[in-house]
């Protein structure tokens, strides 16, 4: 049996989808204030001097602190049903189906959020390892639950769930250098649709 690990944003989809979800799910007044207050962080990120994890944590804190979980959940379902189908790559779905037909374990491993990825993965019958937001008593705290599922955390979470050595082959699919650690787990690595020896 083989294990197939797929990054989501840019690998299964045509573009990064988390920003689109944030625009949909964050209340409009907070979104406006956040664009102003967080502009220096976002500029720093674009200049590669501030890590994406710092920017995402700040956006989540400003956008979701005190928001009801049920409202957030509703936005996740809406996003999965109405937005994601428009940006999914046909060739990625074909590859997922190919693995499933071969009896492989297929897992989406993403820094994106479970609130919409969970619905998508259920629809396609694949497992999910990703980021999620903390909530208490039905209210979002504005913090991630645990670490964001990016870079080395992707590889750590995969290794904690699966015995990599027990699989005949491990396939990994990614589209940016941030998938380097995920691809390093694999015996067969695919970068932007092409098989590579390393990254």
C-alpha positions as CSV (number, residue, x, y, z in Angstrom):
1,X,0.0,0.0,0.0
2,X,1.2,3.5,-0.8
3,X,0.7,6.9,1.0
4,X,-0.1,10.0,-1.1
5,X,0.4,13.4,0.5
6,X,-1.1,16.4,-1.2
7,X,-0.6,20.1,-0.4
8,X,-3.9,21.9,-1.0
9,X,-3.4,25.6,-2.0
10,X,-1.8,25.9,-5.4
11,X,-1.4,22.1,-5.7
12,X,-5.0,20.9,-5.7
13,X,-6.3,24.5,-6.4
14,X,-5.3,27.0,-9.0
15,X,-4.4,29.6,-6.3
16,X,-4.0,30.1,-2.5
17,X,-7.5,30.0,-1.0
18,X,-7.0,31.0,2.6
19,X,-7.1,34.8,1.8
20,X,-10.4,34.3,0.0
21,X,-11.9,32.5,2.9
22,X,-10.7,35.1,5.3
23,X,-12.4,37.8,3.2
24,X,-15.6,35.8,3.3
25,X,-15.6,34.8,6.9
26,X,-14.2,37.8,8.8
27,X,-16.9,40.4,9.7
28,X,-16.6,43.3,7.2
29,X,-15.9,46.0,9.8
30,X,-13.0,44.0,11.3
31,X,-11.8,43.3,7.8
32,X,-11.6,47.0,7.0
33,X,-9.8,47.9,10.3
34,X,-7.5,44.9,9.9
35,X,-6.4,46.0,6.4
36,X,-5.2,49.3,7.9
37,X,-3.7,48.0,11.2
38,X,-2.0,45.0,9.7
39,X,-0.7,46.7,6.5
40,X,2.9,46.9,7.9
41,X,2.9,43.2,8.6
42,X,1.5,42.3,5.2
43,X,4.1,44.5,3.5
44,X,6.8,42.9,5.5
45,X,5.5,39.5,4.4
46,X,5.6,40.5,0.8
47,X,9.1,41.7,1.2
48,X,10.1,38.3,2.8
49,X,11.1,39.8,6.1
50,X,8.1,38.7,8.2
51,X,7.1,35.0,8.2
52,X,3.7,34.0,7.0
53,X,2.9,32.3,10.3
54,X,3.2,35.7,12.1
55,X,0.9,37.4,9.6
56,X,-1.7,34.6,9.7
57,X,-1.7,34.6,13.5
58,X,-2.3,38.4,13.6
59,X,-5.1,38.2,11.0
60,X,-6.8,35.4,13.0
61,X,-6.5,37.3,16.2
62,X,-8.0,40.5,14.8
63,X,-10.5,38.8,12.6
64,X,-12.0,36.0,14.7
65,X,-11.5,36.9,18.4
66,X,-15.0,36.6,20.0
67,X,-16.7,35.5,16.8
68,X,-19.3,32.7,17.3
69,X,-18.1,29.3,16.2
70,X,-21.5,28.5,14.6
71,X,-21.1,31.6,12.3
72,X,-17.6,30.6,11.5
73,X,-18.7,27.0,10.8
74,X,-21.5,28.3,8.5
75,X,-18.9,30.3,6.5
76,X,-16.7,27.2,6.2
77,X,-19.5,25.2,4.7
78,X,-20.5,28.0,2.3
79,X,-16.9,28.3,1.2
80,X,-16.4,24.6,0.6
81,X,-19.7,24.3,-1.3
82,X,-19.7,27.5,-3.4
83,X,-16.1,28.6,-3.9
84,X,-13.7,25.6,-3.8
85,X,-15.3,23.8,-6.7
86,X,-14.5,26.7,-9.0
87,X,-10.7,26.6,-8.3
88,X,-9.9,22.9,-8.1
89,X,-7.5,21.5,-10.7
90,X,-9.0,18.7,-12.8
91,X,-5.6,17.0,-13.1
92,X,-5.2,17.0,-9.3
93,X,-8.6,15.3,-8.9
94,X,-7.6,12.8,-11.5
95,X,-4.4,12.0,-9.6
96,X,-6.3,11.7,-6.3
97,X,-8.7,9.2,-8.0
98,X,-5.8,7.3,-9.5
99,X,-4.3,6.8,-6.0
100,X,-7.7,5.8,-4.6
101,X,-8.2,3.3,-7.4
102,X,-4.8,1.8,-6.5
103,X,-5.9,1.4,-2.9
104,X,-3.5,4.1,-1.6
105,X,-4.1,6.2,1.5
106,X,-4.6,9.8,0.3
107,X,-4.1,12.7,2.7
108,X,-4.4,16.5,2.2
109,X,-1.7,18.2,4.3
110,X,-2.3,21.9,4.5
111,X,-1.8,25.1,6.4
112,X,-5.3,26.1,5.5
113,X,-8.2,25.6,7.9
114,X,-10.2,22.5,8.8
115,X,-13.5,24.5,8.9
116,X,-13.7,24.3,5.1
117,X,-11.1,21.7,4.2
118,X,-12.9,19.1,6.3
119,X,-16.0,19.4,4.1
120,X,-14.0,19.2,0.9
121,X,-12.0,16.2,2.0
122,X,-15.1,14.3,3.1
123,X,-16.6,14.9,-0.3
124,X,-13.6,13.4,-2.0
125,X,-13.0,10.6,0.6
126,X,-9.5,11.7,1.6
127,X,-7.9,12.2,5.0
128,X,-6.9,15.6,6.3
129,X,-4.1,17.1,8.3
130,X,-4.3,20.9,8.6
131,X,-4.5,24.0,10.8
132,X,-7.5,24.8,13.0
133,X,-8.7,27.6,15.2
134,X,-9.2,27.4,18.9
135,X,-12.7,27.9,20.3
136,X,-14.2,27.8,23.8
137,X,-17.9,27.7,24.8
138,X,-18.9,28.3,21.2
139,X,-16.7,31.3,20.7
140,X,-13.4,31.6,18.7
141,X,-10.5,32.7,20.9
142,X,-8.6,34.3,18.0
143,X,-5.8,31.8,18.3
144,X,-4.7,28.7,16.4
145,X,-5.2,25.4,18.1
146,X,-1.6,24.2,18.3
147,X,0.9,25.2,15.7
148,X,0.0,26.1,12.1
149,X,0.4,23.1,9.8
150,X,3.2,24.6,7.7
151,X,6.7,23.6,6.7
152,X,8.3,21.3,9.2
153,X,5.0,21.0,11.2
154,X,3.4,19.4,8.1
155,X,6.1,16.6,8.1
156,X,5.9,16.2,11.9
157,X,2.1,15.8,11.9
158,X,2.3,13.3,9.0
159,X,5.0,11.3,10.8
160,X,2.9,11.3,14.1
161,X,-0.1,9.9,12.3
162,X,1.5,7.4,9.9
163,X,4.3,4.9,10.1
164,X,6.0,6.1,7.0
165,X,8.3,3.0,6.8
166,X,5.2,0.7,6.6
167,X,4.2,2.0,3.1
168,X,5.7,0.6,-0.1
169,X,5.9,4.1,-1.6
170,X,5.2,7.6,-0.3
171,X,4.1,10.1,-2.9
172,X,4.1,13.8,-2.1
173,X,2.7,16.7,-4.2
174,X,3.5,20.4,-3.6
175,X,3.9,23.7,-5.4
176,X,6.2,26.0,-3.3
177,X,9.4,25.7,-1.4
178,X,7.2,25.7,1.8
179,X,6.4,22.1,0.8
180,X,10.0,21.1,1.0
181,X,9.7,19.2,4.3
182,X,6.6,17.4,3.1
183,X,8.3,16.4,-0.1
184,X,11.3,15.2,1.9
185,X,9.1,12.4,3.4
186,X,8.4,10.9,0.0
187,X,10.1,8.4,-2.2
188,X,8.4,10.0,-5.2
189,X,8.1,13.8,-5.2
190,X,6.0,15.9,-7.5
191,X,6.5,19.7,-7.7
192,X,4.1,21.7,-9.7
193,X,2.9,18.6,-11.5
194,X,6.3,17.2,-12.4
195,X,8.2,14.4,-10.7
196,X,11.5,15.7,-9.2
197,X,14.4,14.2,-7.4
198,X,14.6,16.9,-4.8
199,X,13.7,20.5,-4.0
